[in-house]
Amino acid sequence: MSGTVNVTEVTVVAPTLPEPGLLQLLAEDVRCVRSRDPAARSNLETLLTYPGVHAIIWHRLANRLWRSNWRFAGRLTAWFGRLFTNVDIHPGATIGRRFFIDHGSGVVIGETAVIGNDVTLYHGVTLGGTTWSTGKRHPTLEDGVVIGAGAKVLGPITVGSGVRIGANSVVVKNAPPGVTLVGIPARIVRPERPGGRIAGRIDLDHHRIPDPVGEALATLLDRIDFLETRLAHMQKRLREANGAAPKREDAPFHQPNC
């Protein structure tokens, strides 16, 4: 005797983690500095003397006001933050946990920018827009991105997790995870080095960023040397075939009459 078994599909919904409190976020912002800046000696020194930390504190406050529809209060708070820190972060920007601006001078972050966790920016970085549209017009940075001094990331593009952007580069296109970008406009120069980081710390080997223009010139010079050697060999074979007297190496090459 056969029976029928009814199987009911059960959808399991993962619980939504509660949003961390403001004090928890600020505490993480302060503590993360010691793992990314060798000059940081204590949390108290970091809290009192780092303008990049002051900038994110002002932004956390302004962003809470902005999301609570206290738009003018949020803009005013952000203005005070800019006045005291020289860092301009729109209160509407979304910034993740453990965010650090090293040196904290001249950084600009637009309204619709989205920044993931454990992101590090150096001074002079701009996360800007390229359109008058009121929608998404600023970049999205995924977790673990490091942007060098003076770099510009423009437009509603996405920079993948773990990307490193060299100083003064201009990024205008999406970037896949784990690569290094340099140049104007920025180009991918190599994948991330495996095992190149100390656990819990960012990669500070900025001097290891390659020079794509120099590499291209070196390749071109090698190719020229190869072609010159091949041409000299062909000249020698032609002279031997025609029974001509040996010529000096610096003599001009004349194509024999056929």
GIGIBEL-V968773 format. One record per run of one state. SS is the DSSP state (alpha for helix, beta for strand, coil for the rest). FROM is the first residue (numbers start at 1). TO is the last residue. If there is no record, write none. Layout:
ss:SS from:FROM to:TO
ss:SS from:FROM to:TO
This chain:
ss:coil from:1 to:21
ss:alpha from:22 to:35
ss:coil from:36 to:42
ss:alpha from:43 to:49
ss:coil from:50 to:50
ss:alpha from:51 to:67
ss:coil from:68 to:70
ss:alpha from:71 to:85
ss:coil from:86 to:87
ss:beta from:88 to:89
ss:coil from:90 to:93
ss:beta from:94 to:95
ss:coil from:96 to:99
ss:beta from:100 to:102
ss:coil from:103 to:107
ss:beta from:108 to:109
ss:coil from:110 to:113
ss:beta from:114 to:115
ss:coil from:116 to:119
ss:beta from:120 to:122
ss:coil from:123 to:125
ss:beta from:126 to:128
ss:coil from:129 to:139
ss:beta from:140 to:141
ss:coil from:142 to:145
ss:beta from:146 to:147
ss:coil from:148 to:151
ss:beta from:152 to:154
ss:coil from:155 to:157
ss:beta from:158 to:159
ss:coil from:160 to:163
ss:beta from:164 to:165
ss:coil from:166 to:169
ss:beta from:170 to:171
ss:coil from:172 to:174
ss:beta from:175 to:175
ss:coil from:176 to:178
ss:beta from:179 to:182
ss:coil from:183 to:183
ss:beta from:184 to:184
ss:coil from:185 to:186
ss:beta from:187 to:191
ss:coil from:192 to:205
ss:alpha from:206 to:208
ss:coil from:209 to:211
ss:alpha from:212 to:242
ss:coil from:243 to:258
